[in-house]
Amino acid sequence: MTERVVLAYSGGLDTSVAIGWIGEATGAEVIAVAVDVGQGGEDLETIRQRALDCGAAEAYVADARDEFAAEYCMPALQANGLYMNAYPLVSAVSRPVITKHLVTAAKKFGATTVAHGCTGKGNDQVRFEVGIQTLGPDLKCIAPVRDLALTREKAIDYAEKNNLPIATTKKNPYSIDQNVWGRAVETGYLEDIWNAPTKDVYDYTDDPTFSPAPDTAIITFKEGIPVAIDGQAVTPLEAIQIMNRRAGSQGVGRIDIVEDRLVGIKSREIYEAPGAMALIIAHQELENVTIEREQARFKKTVGQRWTELVYDGQWFSPLKKSLDAFILDTQKMVNGEIRLEMHGGRATVTGRRSETSLYDFNLATYDEGDTFDQSQARGFIELFGMSSKVASARDQRLGL
């Protein structure tokens, strides 16, 4: 029986070229697996046919859009997952669901090996291979782009020489990864970190300089998950799609960052995540209203560690699962509505309403009806500062 290799197939340059490389290097049949995580663009049947035209023995398409939104994007939202306080894990959060479907396909088609088109410089090689060896310990991994040290120029030359039907040319050198949670653009002109992004880099967002009239959305959350927009019930996928469109038209969610990659290098990345950023901004503010102070402070630490684990390809790790449990517990009271105004590249919270709010108007007000007993403040301050006062007296006595 001919050996089979399952290839994570996107339809782009590297994975299209990888079909031929794998066949030539191993003699194995290549099963191309495309996973729909809401990346849009070409029809997936077109991508499936391209895989066959590039030499795949079989091509398989998995519709994972609702699964991705509900089981991967929503946990990222509940964690307020922003790597380096800026990047909403656009690519990182999609890799585990793709990995899951690759391992499933390998079992279905009797493959012994899973291949991906990642380079040796990026994070995705780690995310895929750690996930594959966790979910399918008996599977081998190969990465022809990385292991043969093939540059994009060589890949383009190979594609042209073999008349492969791909869109990437020497005139369009960007590397793009996108899904419903956002879009990532790198390489080419952007590798000079002094160069400003040109208009052709962006697709999910319109130029915020020329925004239409402000757009106000009322987002309803239940246990930290958006369940309605402007009173209309939505699924997680629909919530992201709607906010992508509305926030994107206002130029919300453009990110230009020099990022610390897992492999130790710094890399310039351009991200567009209008829906993700708008929802995270709304969610963070609803947490401010509904989560107790000490719990909220600790959740920031947990959320950051969760984000780092996901960025580093540890979605299936024991620590990630433990942190999931904590984050889920914090979300029980994150219920209510946030009014979000989007305009000129900014998403601004202008209103909050919650049945599980910890905001007490009578305690907060400075007007008539104030129920806060200010006479207790003097004793509180005395006790709160006691340890510092005693330490300072000692230091002064010792002349320190």
N, C-alpha and C positions, 0 to 999 in steps of 0.2 A: 504493500500500500504506500502510495506517495505521501511523504510527509507534508503536513499543512502548517502554514503560518497565518495567524490572524493579524492583520495590520489595522491600526487605528488610522482611519482614512478621512481626511478633511476635504479632499478635492483640490487642494492647493498644490504648489510646486513640489515641496519636499516629499509629501506622501505619494503623489502621482509618480514621481521619479523612483521612489522607494520600491514600488511594485516590481519594476524591472530589475533593480539592483538585487533585491532579495531572490528573485527567480534565478538570476545569473550566478549569484554567490552560493546558493544553497541547493538549487534544483527543486525546491519545495513549491507546492501550489500556494498561491496567496489568496486568502479570503479577506476582502476589504470590508471593514465595518465602519459605517458612518453613523454617528449618534447625533440626533437632532436635539440640541439644547437651546433652540430658539435663535440660532445664528442668522436666520433669514438669508437674503441673497439668493443664490441659485436654488432651484427646485431640487429636492433631494433625489428625485428620480434621475435628474440630469447628472448629479454627482455619482449616483450608482452606475449609470451607463458609462461615465468617464472612467471609473475604476475598471470596468470590463474592457473598455477600449485601450486602457493602459496595460492590460495583460492579466488582470485578476481572474482567477478561476471562478470565483463567485463573489457577489457583492451583496451586503446585507445592510439594511437601514433600520435603526431603532428610533422610534418617536419617544423621546424622554423629556419632552418639554414640561409637562405637568409635574412629573416626578422631580425634575431638576428644580423647578420653582418652589415646590412644596417642601422637599426633603433636603435641599442643599442651600438654596437662596434664603429661605425663611430662617433657618438657624443662623446664617450669616447676619441677617437683619436683627435677630434677637440678641446677638452678641455685639451688635454695632461694629462688625468686623471691618476695620480700616487699618491696613498695614502701613506703618510709618505715619499713622494718623491721616492718611490721605487716600490710599488705594483700596477699593472695596472688593478685593479678591476676585476680580472678574474671571481670570483664567484659573486661578487656584481652586475655586469652588466648583468648577466644572469638571476638573480632572477625575475626582473620585467617581462621579456618576458614569463618565465615559469608561473608566477602568472597570467598573462593575459590569457594564455591557460587553466589554472586550472579553472578560473572563467567562461570562455566560456564553458568548459566541464560540470561544475556544472549546468549551465543553460540548456545545451543540454540534460543531463541525469536526470534532475529533482532532483539534490542533494541539501540538505540543509546545508551540512557541507563540509569543505575542510580540509584535514589532510596533515601534512608533517612530515618528519622523523628527524627534527632538535632536537638538544639537547638544554638544558637550558643555556649552557655556550657560545653558538655561536652567530654570527651575523645574520645567515640566518633565525632564528625563527622570528626576528623582520622584516626582509625584506619581508618574505612571508606574515606574518599576517597584517602588515601595508598595504601592497599592496592589499591583499584580502579584507580588510575592506574598502579600498578606492574604489576599482572597483566593489565590491559586498557587499554593506553595510548590506544586509539581511543575508549574509552567516555567519555561525559559523566556528570557527577554533578549531581544536584539534591537539595535538602533543604528541602522545603516548610515544615516547622515553623520552621526557622531563617530561611529567606529571606523568609518572610512575617511573621516575628516574632510568631507566634501563641502566646499563653499557654495554659496548661492550662485555664483557665476558658473561654477562647474555643473551645478544642477540645471541651470538654464540651458547651458550648452548641451547637456545630455538630453534634455527635453526637446530641444530644437533638432538635434541629430536624429532622434528617434520619432520625430513628428508626434509627440505626445500632445493631446488636446487640453492644454492648460492655459489659464489667463495671464499668469505672471510672466512679464518680459523684463528685459534689461531697462526698459523705460519706466517700469513700475516696480521698484525694488523693495517696497515696504513689506514687512512681515506683519500680517494682521490676524488676530484671533478674536472672534466675537461670539457672543451668545446673548440671551435675553437679559442677563444681569449687566452686560456692558461690552465694551469693545477696547481692544489693546492694539496699539500700533508701535512698531519699532523698526530699527535698522535704517539703512540708506542715509539720506540727508539729515535725519534726526540724530545720528551718532555723534555729530559735532554739537556739543551741548550748548554752544553759543547761538546756534541757529534756532530762530523762532519757528514754531509749526506753521506751515502754509495751509491755505484753505482746503487743499485736496486731502489733507490728513483726516479731516472730520467727516463723519457720515451720520452718526446718531444725534448730533446737536447742530442747531443753526447758530449763526454768528450772534452772540449776545449783544453786540454793538447796535444791531438793528432789530431789537426784540419787538414783537407785537405788544398790544396792550397787556397789562398784568393779568395773570391767570390765577384764580384762587380755587384751591381744592380742599374739600373737607374729607379727611381720611379717618375712617373708623377702624380701630384696632380691637381685637379680642385676644387676650393673652399674648400680646406682642406681635400679632400677625394681622395685616390689613384684611378686613373682611368686607368693607364697603368704601366706595368713593362717591361723594356727593349723594349719599343715600342709596346708591345702587349696589347691590351685593356683587362681590367679585371673588374669583378664585385667586390664589397667590399668583398664578401666571398672568391672569387678566390685570391684577393690580400693577404688576411690573410693566406690562405692555402699555397700559393706559398712561402711567406716569412717565414711561420712556417717551411717549409721543408728546405729552403736555409739557413736561419739564424740558425735553429735548428742543422743542420749538422756542423755548426761552433761553437756550444756551446753557442750561444748568448741567453740571456734572462733567465739565472739562478739567482734566488733571494732567499736569506736566511735571514729572518728578524724576529725579535721579535716585534710583532705588537700590537698596542693598539686596543683592541676589543671594540665594542660599549657597551658591558655589564660591562666594567670596569676592566677586567683582561688583562694581557699581555699574548700573545700566540706566540709560535714559529711556523712559517710557512715556507714551502719551495714552491716556485712557479717556474714554467717554462712558459715563454711567449715569445718565440723567435720572432714570427711574430709581436705581439703587441709592443714589445720593439723596434724592428727594425723600424717599421712604426712611432712610437712616436718620436724616435730620428731624423728621416728624417723630420717629420712634424714640430717639434720644430725649426729645422734649417731653413726650408722654411719660417716659421713665422718670424724668425730673419731678413730675407731678405725683407719681404713684409709688415710687420705690423709696423705702426708708433710708435715711442718710448713710448709716454705716454699711448697710447692704449695698447701696449704690456705689459707695467708695470701693468696696471690695470687688464689686462686679466689674469695675473698670480694669482692675488688675487681672481678673479672670478673663475678661473679654480680650484684653491685649494678648495674653498667653494663648488663648484659643485661636486668635488670629494668626499668631506666629506659627502655631502647630499646623494650621490649614495651609498657610503659605509654604511651609516647609514639607508639605506632602504627607503629613501625619494624620489624615482624616480618620483612618481606621485604627488609630493607636488607643491603648487603654486610657492614657491621660486625657485625650480628646473626649472620650466617652464619659469620663468622670466630670469633666468641665461642662459637658452638655447637660448633665443632670442638675448641676448648680444653676446654670443659665435658665433652664426650663422652670426651675422652682421660682426664680426671680420674676418670671413673666406672668405669674398667676393673677396679679393685680394690675397688669399693664393693659387696662381697658379704657376706652373712651374715644374722643374725637380730637383731632388736631386740624386747625385751619392753617393752610400753608399757601403763602403768596409767592408766586414764581414770576420773576421778571429780571431781565438784564443779566442773566447768568447767575442769579442768586435765588435761593429758596429760603424764605423767611417765615418762621412760625409767628402768627398773629393772634392765635386763640387756642385755648385748651379747655376741654370739658370732659369730666370723668366721674362716674358713680363710685369709683374706688380711689378717688383722689385723697392725698394726705394734706392738701392745701386747705387750711381752715381760715376763712375770711375774717372771722372774729378775732383770731389770734394775730393775724397779719396786719389788720387795719390800724392806722394811727388816728382814725376818726372815732366818733361816738359809737359805743358798742364794743370797744376794745375789751377783750376778756383776758389779755395777757397781764399777769401780776408783775409789774416792773419793780416792785419792792424786793423781789427775790434776786434781782440781778446782782446787787452788791455782794451778797454772800457767795453767789456762784462764781463771780470773778475772783474773789479772794481765794477760794478753794482751787479753782482752775489754774491759777498762777502760782500756787503754793510751792510746787517742786522747783520751779525756775527761781523763785524768790529765795528759797533756802540755798540753792546751788550758787546763786549770785553772791549772797552774803558770805559764804565760805570762800569764794574766789577773791572777794575784796579783802577778807581778813588775811589771806595768804599773799596778797599783793599780786595776784595773777591778772 
